[in-house]
Amino acid sequence: MIGIKSFAKGNSRTTLIKKNVLASFFIKAWSALVQLALVPLTLSCLGVYENGVWLTISSVLLWIDNLDIGLGNGLRNKLAVCMAQNDTEKAREMVSSTLAMLVGIIVPVVCLLIAAELLGDTYSVFNVDRLRIDNLTTVIIVSTILVGTTFVFKFLGNFYMGLQLPAVNNLMGSLGSTLILLGTLVVYLNGSHSMLLIALVNTGGPLIVYLICYPITFMGKYKSLRPSLRFVKFSAAKELFSLGVKFFLLQIPAVILFFTSNILISHLFTPEMVTPYQIAHRYFSLTMTLFTIVCVPFWTATTDAYARKDYPWINHANKILNLIMLAILAIIAVMTVLSGFVYDIWIHGKAYVPFSITLISAVYQFIILLSMRYSFVLNGIGVLRLQLILTITAAIVYIPLAVCFGRLTHDINSLLIVMCIVNLPGLIVNYIQYKKIIKGKATGIWIK
Protein backbone atom coordinates (compact mmCIF):
# COMPACT_ATOMS: atom_id res chain seq x y z
CA MET A 1 0.00 0.00 0.00
CA ILE A 2 1.06 3.54 -0.70
CA GLY A 3 1.33 5.66 2.44
CA ILE A 4 0.69 9.36 2.85
CA LYS A 5 4.43 10.01 2.85
CA SER A 6 4.70 8.14 -0.45
CA PHE A 7 1.85 10.23 -1.80
CA ALA A 8 3.65 13.38 -0.72
CA LYS A 9 6.81 12.27 -2.50
CA GLY A 10 4.66 11.23 -5.42
CA ASN A 11 4.69 9.50 -8.76
CA SER A 12 4.58 11.51 -11.99
CA ARG A 13 0.84 12.16 -11.58
CA THR A 14 1.25 13.45 -8.03
CA THR A 15 4.29 15.51 -9.00
CA LEU A 16 2.27 17.17 -11.74
CA ILE A 17 -0.48 17.96 -9.23
CA LYS A 18 2.02 19.56 -6.84
CA LYS A 19 3.55 21.69 -9.61
CA ASN A 20 0.11 22.87 -10.74
CA VAL A 21 -1.04 23.57 -7.18
CA LEU A 22 2.08 25.67 -6.52
CA ALA A 23 1.75 27.59 -9.77
CA SER A 24 -2.02 27.99 -9.32
CA PHE A 25 -1.54 29.32 -5.79
CA PHE A 26 0.36 32.38 -6.97
CA ILE A 27 -1.83 32.86 -10.05
CA LYS A 28 -5.11 32.48 -8.15
CA ALA A 29 -3.87 34.61 -5.26
CA TRP A 30 -3.28 37.46 -7.69
CA SER A 31 -6.64 36.83 -9.35
CA ALA A 32 -8.38 36.90 -5.95
CA LEU A 33 -6.77 40.23 -5.11
CA VAL A 34 -7.90 41.59 -8.47
CA GLN A 35 -11.48 40.44 -7.86
CA LEU A 36 -11.48 42.04 -4.42
CA ALA A 37 -10.14 45.32 -5.83
CA LEU A 38 -12.83 45.31 -8.53
CA VAL A 39 -15.69 45.44 -6.03
CA PRO A 40 -15.05 48.92 -4.52
CA LEU A 41 -13.71 50.25 -7.83
CA THR A 42 -16.84 49.22 -9.77
CA LEU A 43 -19.02 50.53 -6.94
CA SER A 44 -17.24 53.88 -7.25
CA CYS A 45 -17.91 53.92 -11.00
CA LEU A 46 -21.56 52.89 -10.94
CA GLY A 47 -22.97 53.37 -7.46
CA VAL A 48 -25.05 50.81 -5.54
CA TYR A 49 -28.09 50.87 -7.89
CA GLU A 50 -26.32 50.58 -11.25
CA ASN A 51 -23.81 48.14 -9.77
CA GLY A 52 -26.71 45.92 -8.69
CA VAL A 53 -28.17 46.10 -12.20
CA TRP A 54 -24.81 45.23 -13.80
CA LEU A 55 -24.31 42.29 -11.41
CA THR A 56 -27.75 40.99 -12.35
CA ILE A 57 -27.00 41.33 -16.08
CA SER A 58 -23.66 39.58 -15.54
CA SER A 59 -25.37 36.67 -13.84
CA VAL A 60 -27.67 36.23 -16.83
CA LEU A 61 -24.74 36.39 -19.25
CA LEU A 62 -22.99 33.66 -17.29
CA TRP A 63 -25.79 31.32 -18.36
CA ILE A 64 -24.10 31.35 -21.76
CA ASP A 65 -21.04 29.68 -20.21
CA ASN A 66 -23.23 26.70 -19.37
CA LEU A 67 -24.78 26.32 -22.81
CA ASP A 68 -21.91 24.13 -24.00
CA ILE A 69 -23.98 21.08 -22.95
CA GLY A 70 -20.98 20.04 -20.88
CA LEU A 71 -18.68 19.78 -23.90
CA GLY A 72 -15.85 21.53 -22.04
CA ASN A 73 -15.84 19.03 -19.20
CA GLY A 74 -16.44 16.21 -21.66
CA LEU A 75 -13.32 17.29 -23.58
CA ARG A 76 -11.42 17.51 -20.33
CA ASN A 77 -12.16 13.89 -19.40
CA LYS A 78 -11.83 12.44 -22.93
CA LEU A 79 -8.57 14.27 -23.59
CA ALA A 80 -7.11 12.98 -20.32
CA VAL A 81 -7.98 9.41 -21.32
CA CYS A 82 -6.60 9.84 -24.88
CA MET A 83 -3.32 11.25 -23.59
CA ALA A 84 -3.04 8.46 -21.00
CA GLN A 85 -3.37 6.00 -23.90
CA ASN A 86 -0.98 8.00 -26.13
CA ASP A 87 -3.70 8.32 -28.81
CA THR A 88 -2.82 11.71 -30.34
CA GLU A 89 -5.08 11.34 -33.37
CA LYS A 90 -8.13 10.60 -31.22
CA ALA A 91 -7.21 13.53 -28.98
CA ARG A 92 -7.11 15.87 -32.00
CA GLU A 93 -10.50 14.59 -33.11
CA MET A 94 -11.90 15.41 -29.66
CA VAL A 95 -10.44 18.94 -29.72
CA SER A 96 -11.61 19.66 -33.27
CA SER A 97 -15.10 18.24 -32.72
CA THR A 98 -15.52 20.20 -29.48
CA LEU A 99 -14.66 23.51 -31.16
CA ALA A 100 -16.99 22.80 -34.10
CA MET A 101 -19.88 21.92 -31.80
CA LEU A 102 -19.34 25.04 -29.66
CA VAL A 103 -19.57 27.27 -32.74
CA GLY A 104 -22.69 25.42 -33.87
CA ILE A 105 -24.32 25.99 -30.48
CA ILE A 106 -23.47 29.62 -29.82
CA VAL A 107 -24.28 31.28 -33.18
CA PRO A 108 -28.04 30.56 -33.13
CA VAL A 109 -28.20 31.16 -29.36
CA VAL A 110 -26.68 34.65 -29.63
CA CYS A 111 -29.01 35.50 -32.52
CA LEU A 112 -32.05 34.39 -30.53
CA LEU A 113 -30.93 36.30 -27.43
CA ILE A 114 -30.40 39.51 -29.38
CA ALA A 115 -33.85 39.15 -30.97
CA ALA A 116 -35.40 38.58 -27.54
CA GLU A 117 -33.59 41.60 -26.11
CA LEU A 118 -34.78 43.83 -28.99
CA LEU A 119 -38.39 42.63 -28.90
CA GLY A 120 -38.80 42.12 -25.12
CA ASP A 121 -39.04 44.54 -22.21
CA THR A 122 -35.72 44.16 -20.40
CA TYR A 123 -36.57 46.96 -17.98
CA SER A 124 -39.50 44.99 -16.57
CA VAL A 125 -37.53 41.74 -16.38
CA PHE A 126 -34.75 43.33 -14.32
CA ASN A 127 -37.07 45.74 -12.45
CA VAL A 128 -34.95 48.70 -13.64
CA ASP A 129 -36.00 52.36 -13.63
CA ARG A 130 -35.77 53.76 -17.20
CA LEU A 131 -35.01 57.22 -15.85
CA ARG A 132 -31.90 55.98 -14.05
CA ILE A 133 -30.51 53.78 -16.86
CA ASP A 134 -31.44 54.73 -20.42
CA ASN A 135 -29.26 52.34 -22.46
CA LEU A 136 -29.98 48.99 -20.81
CA THR A 137 -30.79 47.15 -24.07
CA THR A 138 -27.55 48.34 -25.73
CA VAL A 139 -25.51 47.20 -22.72
CA ILE A 140 -27.10 43.74 -22.82
CA ILE A 141 -26.73 43.27 -26.61
CA VAL A 142 -23.05 44.30 -26.71
CA SER A 143 -22.28 42.12 -23.69
CA THR A 144 -24.11 39.15 -25.24
CA ILE A 145 -22.05 39.31 -28.44
CA LEU A 146 -18.71 39.51 -26.60
CA VAL A 147 -19.61 36.78 -24.08
CA GLY A 148 -20.83 34.57 -26.92
CA THR A 149 -17.49 34.92 -28.71
CA THR A 150 -15.62 34.17 -25.47
CA PHE A 151 -17.81 31.07 -25.06
CA VAL A 152 -16.13 29.47 -28.08
CA PHE A 153 -12.52 30.25 -27.23
CA LYS A 154 -12.89 29.46 -23.54
CA PHE A 155 -12.58 25.77 -24.43
CA LEU A 156 -8.82 26.40 -24.23
CA GLY A 157 -9.16 26.19 -20.44
CA ASN A 158 -10.67 22.71 -20.59
CA PHE A 159 -8.02 21.73 -23.14
CA TYR A 160 -5.24 22.53 -20.67
CA MET A 161 -7.09 20.90 -17.78
CA GLY A 162 -7.41 17.75 -19.87
CA LEU A 163 -3.62 17.83 -20.17
CA GLN A 164 -3.42 18.06 -16.35
CA LEU A 165 -2.24 21.67 -16.62
CA PRO A 166 -4.93 23.62 -14.72
CA ALA A 167 -2.35 26.29 -13.82
CA VAL A 168 -2.39 27.42 -17.46
CA ASN A 169 -6.17 27.72 -17.36
CA ASN A 170 -5.88 29.70 -14.13
CA LEU A 171 -3.27 31.97 -15.72
CA MET A 172 -5.58 32.82 -18.62
CA GLY A 173 -8.39 33.60 -16.20
CA SER A 174 -6.10 35.74 -14.06
CA LEU A 175 -4.86 37.71 -17.06
CA GLY A 176 -8.46 38.32 -18.13
CA SER A 177 -9.33 39.60 -14.64
CA THR A 178 -6.27 41.85 -14.67
CA LEU A 179 -7.36 43.42 -17.96
CA ILE A 180 -10.82 44.00 -16.46
CA LEU A 181 -9.27 45.74 -13.44
CA LEU A 182 -7.05 47.95 -15.59
CA GLY A 183 -9.96 48.83 -17.88
CA THR A 184 -12.23 49.64 -14.92
CA LEU A 185 -9.50 51.85 -13.46
CA VAL A 186 -9.29 53.77 -16.75
CA VAL A 187 -13.08 54.24 -16.75
CA TYR A 188 -12.93 55.48 -13.15
CA LEU A 189 -10.05 57.90 -13.78
CA ASN A 190 -11.81 59.19 -16.90
CA GLY A 191 -14.79 60.11 -14.76
CA SER A 192 -17.22 58.69 -17.36
CA HIS A 193 -18.82 56.14 -14.99
CA SER A 194 -20.68 54.53 -17.90
CA MET A 195 -22.33 51.13 -17.50
CA LEU A 196 -21.73 50.49 -21.21
CA LEU A 197 -17.98 51.04 -20.76
CA ILE A 198 -17.97 48.81 -17.66
CA ALA A 199 -19.78 46.15 -19.70
CA LEU A 200 -17.23 46.41 -22.54
CA VAL A 201 -14.33 46.12 -20.10
CA ASN A 202 -15.79 43.16 -18.21
CA THR A 203 -16.78 41.12 -21.28
CA GLY A 204 -13.90 42.16 -23.55
CA GLY A 205 -10.99 41.57 -21.17
CA PRO A 206 -11.21 37.75 -21.02
CA LEU A 207 -11.88 37.53 -24.79
CA ILE A 208 -8.67 39.40 -25.61
CA VAL A 209 -6.66 36.92 -23.53
CA TYR A 210 -8.18 33.86 -25.24
CA LEU A 211 -7.71 35.36 -28.71
CA ILE A 212 -3.99 35.83 -27.96
CA CYS A 213 -3.56 32.39 -26.34
CA TYR A 214 -5.24 30.42 -29.14
CA PRO A 215 -2.44 30.80 -31.74
CA ILE A 216 0.24 30.52 -29.05
CA THR A 217 -1.23 27.15 -28.02
CA PHE A 218 -1.86 25.55 -31.39
CA MET A 219 1.02 27.01 -33.37
CA GLY A 220 3.54 25.97 -30.74
CA LYS A 221 3.94 22.95 -28.46
CA TYR A 222 0.48 21.52 -29.16
CA LYS A 223 0.52 21.88 -32.94
CA SER A 224 -0.28 18.16 -33.23
CA LEU A 225 -3.59 18.79 -31.44
CA ARG A 226 -4.58 21.90 -33.44
CA PRO A 227 -8.30 21.99 -34.38
CA SER A 228 -8.99 21.21 -38.01
CA LEU A 229 -12.17 20.63 -40.03
CA ARG A 230 -10.55 17.43 -41.31
CA PHE A 231 -10.56 16.04 -37.78
CA VAL A 232 -14.16 16.91 -36.94
CA LYS A 233 -15.72 13.47 -36.57
CA PHE A 234 -19.32 12.51 -35.91
CA SER A 235 -18.20 9.61 -33.73
CA ALA A 236 -16.07 11.92 -31.56
CA ALA A 237 -18.90 14.44 -31.34
CA LYS A 238 -21.27 11.66 -30.24
CA GLU A 239 -18.85 10.55 -27.51
CA LEU A 240 -18.40 14.11 -26.27
CA PHE A 241 -22.14 14.74 -26.35
CA SER A 242 -23.06 11.55 -24.48
CA LEU A 243 -20.65 12.42 -21.65
CA GLY A 244 -20.94 16.19 -21.95
CA VAL A 245 -24.72 16.33 -21.66
CA LYS A 246 -24.43 14.76 -18.21
CA PHE A 247 -22.02 17.48 -17.11
CA PHE A 248 -24.36 20.04 -18.66
CA LEU A 249 -27.28 18.80 -16.59
CA LEU A 250 -25.04 18.89 -13.51
CA GLN A 251 -24.21 22.55 -14.21
CA ILE A 252 -27.83 23.66 -14.47
CA PRO A 253 -28.58 23.77 -10.72
CA ALA A 254 -25.42 25.77 -9.98
CA VAL A 255 -26.54 28.33 -12.53
CA ILE A 256 -30.15 28.37 -11.32
CA LEU A 257 -29.32 28.38 -7.60
CA PHE A 258 -26.76 31.18 -7.68
CA PHE A 259 -27.17 33.24 -10.81
CA THR A 260 -30.98 33.18 -10.83
CA SER A 261 -30.84 34.49 -7.27
CA ASN A 262 -29.58 37.84 -8.57
CA ILE A 263 -32.63 38.14 -10.83
CA LEU A 264 -34.99 37.06 -8.04
CA ILE A 265 -33.49 39.56 -5.59
CA SER A 266 -33.68 42.36 -8.14
CA HIS A 267 -37.25 41.45 -9.15
CA LEU A 268 -38.69 40.66 -5.69
CA PHE A 269 -36.88 43.46 -3.85
CA THR A 270 -34.69 46.07 -5.61
CA PRO A 271 -31.42 46.04 -7.64
CA GLU A 272 -29.69 47.66 -4.63
CA MET A 273 -30.11 44.42 -2.64
CA VAL A 274 -28.07 42.50 -5.20
CA THR A 275 -24.96 44.45 -4.19
CA PRO A 276 -24.66 43.31 -0.50
CA TYR A 277 -25.52 39.76 -1.53
CA GLN A 278 -22.77 39.79 -4.15
CA ILE A 279 -20.28 41.41 -1.77
CA ALA A 280 -20.77 38.57 0.73
CA HIS A 281 -20.49 36.03 -2.07
CA ARG A 282 -17.32 37.64 -3.44
CA TYR A 283 -15.85 37.65 0.07
CA PHE A 284 -16.36 33.92 0.59
CA SER A 285 -15.39 33.15 -2.99
CA LEU A 286 -11.82 33.44 -1.69
CA THR A 287 -12.36 29.98 -0.19
CA MET A 288 -13.62 28.74 -3.56
CA THR A 289 -10.39 30.07 -5.05
CA LEU A 290 -8.36 28.17 -2.48
CA PHE A 291 -10.44 25.04 -3.03
CA THR A 292 -10.02 25.09 -6.81
CA ILE A 293 -6.27 25.73 -6.55
CA VAL A 294 -5.79 22.54 -4.55
CA CYS A 295 -8.68 20.32 -5.60
CA VAL A 296 -9.25 20.91 -9.33
CA PRO A 297 -6.04 19.03 -10.29
CA PHE A 298 -7.46 15.97 -8.51
CA TRP A 299 -10.35 15.76 -11.02
CA THR A 300 -8.25 15.03 -14.10
CA ALA A 301 -5.65 13.14 -12.06
CA THR A 302 -8.43 10.87 -10.77
CA THR A 303 -9.60 10.29 -14.35
CA ASP A 304 -6.04 9.30 -15.24
CA ALA A 305 -5.69 7.08 -12.14
CA TYR A 306 -9.05 5.39 -12.77
CA ALA A 307 -8.15 4.73 -16.42
CA ARG A 308 -4.93 3.07 -15.21
CA LYS A 309 -6.76 1.28 -12.32
CA ASP A 310 -4.49 2.95 -9.78
CA TYR A 311 -6.91 2.58 -6.84
CA PRO A 312 -4.30 3.03 -4.05
CA TRP A 313 -3.55 6.49 -5.40
CA ILE A 314 -7.27 7.41 -5.35
CA ASN A 315 -7.67 6.15 -1.76
CA HIS A 316 -4.77 8.21 -0.44
CA ALA A 317 -5.78 11.28 -2.42
CA ASN A 318 -9.00 11.04 -0.38
CA LYS A 319 -7.09 11.51 2.87
CA ILE A 320 -5.38 14.61 1.52
CA LEU A 321 -8.73 16.07 0.46
CA ASN A 322 -10.20 15.48 3.95
CA LEU A 323 -7.42 17.54 5.53
CA ILE A 324 -7.95 20.29 2.98
CA MET A 325 -11.67 20.53 3.80
CA LEU A 326 -10.99 20.80 7.54
CA ALA A 327 -8.64 23.70 6.85
CA ILE A 328 -11.23 25.42 4.62
CA LEU A 329 -13.92 25.05 7.32
CA ALA A 330 -11.63 26.80 9.83
CA ILE A 331 -10.89 29.58 7.32
CA ILE A 332 -14.62 30.18 6.65
CA ALA A 333 -15.30 30.40 10.41
CA VAL A 334 -12.55 33.00 10.90
CA MET A 335 -13.71 34.97 7.84
CA THR A 336 -17.26 35.09 9.23
CA VAL A 337 -16.13 36.42 12.61
CA LEU A 338 -13.92 39.09 11.00
CA SER A 339 -16.38 40.01 8.20
CA GLY A 340 -17.51 43.37 9.62
CA PHE A 341 -13.95 44.55 10.09
CA VAL A 342 -12.96 43.37 6.60
CA TYR A 343 -15.98 45.02 4.93
CA ASP A 344 -15.12 48.37 6.54
CA ILE A 345 -11.61 48.27 5.10
CA TRP A 346 -12.63 46.74 1.76
CA ILE A 347 -15.81 48.64 0.79
CA HIS A 348 -15.10 51.88 2.67
CA GLY A 349 -18.77 52.31 3.60
CA LYS A 350 -19.97 52.32 -0.04
CA ALA A 351 -22.48 49.56 0.79
CA TYR A 352 -23.86 47.88 3.92
CA VAL A 353 -23.82 44.07 4.29
CA PRO A 354 -26.00 42.70 7.15
CA PHE A 355 -24.31 40.02 9.27
CA SER A 356 -27.23 37.65 8.58
CA ILE A 357 -26.38 37.68 4.85
CA THR A 358 -22.72 37.02 5.69
CA LEU A 359 -23.52 34.12 8.03
CA ILE A 360 -25.93 32.35 5.67
CA SER A 361 -23.53 32.91 2.75
CA ALA A 362 -20.76 31.26 4.79
CA VAL A 363 -22.94 28.19 5.48
CA TYR A 364 -23.97 28.00 1.82
CA GLN A 365 -20.38 28.27 0.63
CA PHE A 366 -19.20 25.40 2.83
CA ILE A 367 -22.11 23.18 1.75
CA ILE A 368 -21.16 23.79 -1.89
CA LEU A 369 -17.44 23.21 -1.34
CA LEU A 370 -17.96 20.02 0.65
CA SER A 371 -20.32 18.67 -2.01
CA MET A 372 -17.81 19.57 -4.74
CA ARG A 373 -15.06 17.82 -2.79
CA TYR A 374 -16.85 14.51 -3.43
CA SER A 375 -18.37 15.33 -6.82
CA PHE A 376 -14.94 16.22 -8.29
CA VAL A 377 -13.78 12.65 -7.78
CA LEU A 378 -17.12 11.19 -8.93
CA ASN A 379 -16.94 13.37 -12.05
CA GLY A 380 -13.40 12.23 -12.74
CA ILE A 381 -14.52 8.60 -12.56
CA GLY A 382 -17.57 9.37 -14.69
CA VAL A 383 -20.20 8.30 -12.11
CA LEU A 384 -22.89 10.90 -12.65
CA ARG A 385 -26.43 9.48 -12.58
CA LEU A 386 -27.28 10.13 -8.93
CA GLN A 387 -25.83 13.62 -9.16
CA LEU A 388 -28.05 14.23 -12.19
CA ILE A 389 -31.20 13.15 -10.37
CA LEU A 390 -30.51 15.27 -7.30
CA THR A 391 -29.29 18.38 -9.10
CA ILE A 392 -32.23 18.42 -11.50
CA THR A 393 -34.59 18.04 -8.54
CA ALA A 394 -32.88 20.94 -6.76
CA ALA A 395 -33.18 23.08 -9.88
CA ILE A 396 -36.90 22.33 -10.19
CA VAL A 397 -37.83 23.14 -6.58
CA TYR A 398 -35.56 26.15 -5.96
CA ILE A 399 -37.29 28.95 -7.88
CA PRO A 400 -40.87 28.31 -6.65
CA LEU A 401 -39.62 27.89 -3.07
CA ALA A 402 -37.49 31.03 -3.27
CA VAL A 403 -40.33 33.10 -4.74
CA CYS A 404 -42.81 31.75 -2.18
CA PHE A 405 -40.61 32.42 0.86
CA GLY A 406 -39.41 35.74 -0.55
CA ARG A 407 -42.96 37.04 -0.93
CA LEU A 408 -44.05 35.66 2.44
CA THR A 409 -41.13 37.06 4.44
CA HIS A 410 -40.09 40.06 2.30
CA ASP A 411 -36.57 39.15 3.46
CA ILE A 412 -33.56 38.37 1.27
CA ASN A 413 -32.31 35.91 3.91
CA SER A 414 -35.15 33.54 3.06
CA LEU A 415 -33.75 33.10 -0.47
CA LEU A 416 -30.29 32.26 0.91
CA ILE A 417 -31.73 29.75 3.39
CA VAL A 418 -33.63 28.03 0.57
CA MET A 419 -30.36 27.82 -1.40
CA CYS A 420 -28.75 25.98 1.54
CA ILE A 421 -31.68 23.60 2.02
CA VAL A 422 -31.97 22.46 -1.61
CA ASN A 423 -28.22 21.71 -1.76
CA LEU A 424 -28.07 19.51 1.35
CA PRO A 425 -29.49 16.30 -0.22
CA GLY A 426 -26.86 16.45 -2.96
CA LEU A 427 -24.07 16.76 -0.42
CA ILE A 428 -25.34 13.79 1.62
CA VAL A 429 -25.76 11.50 -1.39
CA ASN A 430 -22.39 12.51 -2.89
CA TYR A 431 -20.72 11.53 0.39
CA ILE A 432 -22.48 8.16 0.61
CA GLN A 433 -21.78 7.32 -3.05
CA TYR A 434 -18.14 8.34 -2.74
CA LYS A 435 -17.64 6.13 0.31
CA LYS A 436 -19.28 3.16 -1.39
CA ILE A 437 -17.08 3.51 -4.49
CA ILE A 438 -13.72 3.86 -2.75
CA LYS A 439 -14.60 0.88 -0.53
CA GLY A 440 -15.60 -1.19 -3.56
CA LYS A 441 -19.18 -1.65 -2.26
CA ALA A 442 -21.05 0.37 -4.88
CA THR A 443 -23.66 -1.52 -6.89
CA GLY A 444 -26.67 -0.61 -9.04
CA ILE A 445 -27.38 3.09 -9.29
CA TRP A 446 -24.47 3.89 -6.95
CA ILE A 447 -21.94 2.94 -9.65
CA LYS A 448 -23.71 4.47 -12.67
Disulfide bonds with the S-S distance in Angstrom:
none
